[in-house]
Amino acid sequence: MGEIELNFLIKALKNHSLTPEQNKSLKEITGCQTYSEFRRRMFPTHQLIDPEKSILKIETIEMSHKKTEITFSAIVYGRDSVVVAKFRRRLNFKDKKAEHLLLNVDPRFRRKGVASIIAQSHEDAWTAAGYESVYLEAGKQNGQTVWALHGYDFDPSETVRRKRIRNTLEMELKDAVGRQAIDSDFAEAVMHAMDEFDLRAWEVQALEADDGDNFGRRAIGSTDWKGVKQLREDWPGHPVAARTRAPKFLGIK
């Protein structure tokens, strides 16, 4: 796809009117057949979301010999015209990498499945377009735990902050062993797995002591971290995400 062709697509997206060739380009970039399908993916069906009132904005396009990217953002409105959420995405369709730059749900609408269904719908679109991975910064709104539960793992480049989590986990394990809430052999095995990079983010957050203390959640929440999800079918985070998201797709409170 050339720069002129892509620029025409961006202008067409802003005007919500695409030619057959532009629809073809849209599918290549987003995995969606039409602009209408693109909006449905960006604003999925949920009792708190009004797709018609929600606003989608194409922000920037960057083309070079290294990358070709589109950045877009959105305001998600509810059926009573209140802002439910905001998100921002970047698609590098040359390298087939997607970045979830922002997903901020209004406090009034959290824990109602909004973030889950938006993230899942977007990931489905990127998978259909042949993207290989999604990246994000796990931090705000307890995102360290939330995104681990949605199947994201530590990015391989995330060494410094992963070490902070590792050190916090070590202290938590020592405390749990000291109060006889876990076995010392178990604590040693956990640290060995962490040091060998065999412990996934969702496995860290799930660690609990025998007395029910979820010390793993505190460990993974001790710092922000860069997360990655591979979109291939055998990615081990998918079953974790499926268990997390399943009841929320129905709009259950």
N, C-alpha and C positions, 0 to 999 in steps of 0.2 A: 504494500500500500504506500503510495507516494504522498509527499507533503501536501500538494495541491488537493489531491483526492480526499485526504484526511481533513483538511481545513474546510472543504465543502461539507463534509459530514458533520463537523462541529457546528457550523452555521445552520445546517438543516435540523440538527438536534435542538438547537435553541428555538427554532421556529416550529418544531414538532411536525415537520413535513419532510419525508424522505422519499427519494426516488428508489426504484428497484435496486440500482447499483449501490446506493447509500445503505439500503437495508442489508445488502450483502456485506458491506464493510462493518456495519453495526454488529452483525452476527460474529464476524471475525474478532472484533474487539471484546464483545460482552457475552457472547453465547446466546444472544436473544435474536429472534427472527425479525422482530419489528420494534418500533419505538414504544408501542403500547405494551408489548411483552416486557421490554426493558423497564418501564415504569412499574409494571406488576411485580417484577423481581425486586426492584428497589423499595417498593412500598407494598409488602405482601398483605394478604388478608388477615386481619386481626380485629377483634371487637373494639380496640382503642385507636385504630388507624383509619384515617380517611384519605385514601389514595388520591381522590380528585382534588382535594384542597392542598395536598402536600406539594412542595416546590422542589424541583430538581434543577441544579445549575451546573453547567459545564464551566469549570474555572480556567484551566490552562491546558495547553498542549505543548509538549517539548519533543523535538525531533533532532537526533544527531546520529552519528555513525555508531554510537554506543547503545542508545536507547530510544524508544518511542513511547511516550507516556501521555496519558490523559488523567487529569485530576478533576474530580467533580464532588459536589457537596449537596446536601439536601436538608430541608426542614420538614419534619414529619408532623402533620397536624392531626388532631383528633376530630371526631365527628361534631364536637361543639366548638371547633375552631381554636382550641388551645394547642400550644406546642407540646407534643408528646416526646419528641426526640430530635436530635440532630446527628447527622453522620457525614463523614468525608472519606473518599476513597481515591486511590491512585492505581491505575492499571498500566503496567509495562508489558504491552502485548508483543514486544520483540523478544523479551526474555521469559515471557509467560509467568510473571510474578505480579501478585496483587498485594496492595497494602491497605489495611484498614486503619486509616489515620485517626479517626475519631468516631466514637459511638457514645453519645451522651443522652441518657434517658432522664427526663424530668423526675425528681424524687417522688412526685405523686403517682408515677406510673411504673415504678420499679417493682421487680419481683412479680410481674404479671405476664411475663413471656415476651415482652416487646423486643428486648435485645436479642433474645434467642431466635425468634422467628425472622428478624431482619438479617442477622448474621447467617443463618442457615440458608435463607433465600438467596443472598448474595453469593455464598459459597457454591450453591448449586449452579448459579449462572456462570461463575468463573470455571467450574469444572466442565460445564458444557462447552465453553470456549477453548478448552485445552490448557488452561492455566495449571501450573504444576504446584504452586505453593501460595500461601497467604501469610503475610507478616503483620504484626501489630505490637504496640507497646502496652504491656499488661501493667496497669497502675491505677488510674482513677476509678472511683466508685467500687473499691474492693476488687478491681479488675485482675489482680494477681491470682486470686482464687477462682473468680468467675471464668477467666479464659482458660485456666487449667482444666476446669470442669467441662469446657467446650472443646476439649481435645487439642489444645495448643501445648507445645513443648518448648523448652528453652532453645533459643536459636544457638547453633554451634559457636557463633562468634561471641555469645554472651558469657564471657569468662569472669569478669570482675564481679558483676552483680550476682552471678550464680555462686561464686565463692562466698559472698556475704550470706546468701541463703544457706549454703553448706555449713558455715560457722554457726549461724543461729540454730540450725537443726542439731548440730553437735551439742550445743548448750542445752537445748530442750531434751535431748536424749539422756544426757548426764543427769538432769534434774529428775526425769521420769525413773531412771534406774535408781537414783538415790532414795526416792520415796516408794520404791518397789512396785512401780506401776507398769514396768516392762522388764523383760529379762535382758541381762547384759549381753547375752549372745545375739539376741535380736537387734539390739542397739549397734553392736559391732557389724552385723551383716548389713544394716541400713547404711552405715557410714561407708562401708566398703563399696556398696553399690553406687552411692553418691559420688565417691571419689573416682570410680571407674566409668562414670557417666552412663550408668545403666539404670538410673532412677529417673523416670519421666516426671514432668511437672505435676500431672494429675495424680501420680503415685505419692509424691511428696505431700500434697495438700490433703490426701486421704489418711495419712498416718495418725493413728490414735493409740493412746495408752489403754491399759486394761481398765482403768477407772473412767474411761470415756472422754478423757481430755484430748481434744484434737490439736495436738502440738504441731502437726504438720501444716495446718492452716496458718498458724502464727509464723512458722518458718518461711513459707512461701510468700507470706504477706509482709515480710520484713523489709522488702525493697521492691521497686519496680523492676521489670525484666522484659527483654525483647522475646516475643513468642513467635513460633512458626508452626504452621499446620501444612503437611503435605496432602495434596488432594487426590493422591492415588488411593485405590480401593482398599489396599491392605494396611493403610496407616492405622496404627493401634489406638490412636486417639478417637477414631470415629465411634466405636462402641461406647466410649465414655460420654461423648457428646450426645449420642442417641438416648442414653439413659437420663441425661440431664435435661434434655429438651422435650422429650416425648409428652409429658403431661401439660407442658406450657403451650403447645401449639393449639390446644383447644380453647385457649383463653381462660383457663382455670386460674382463679385467684390464689 
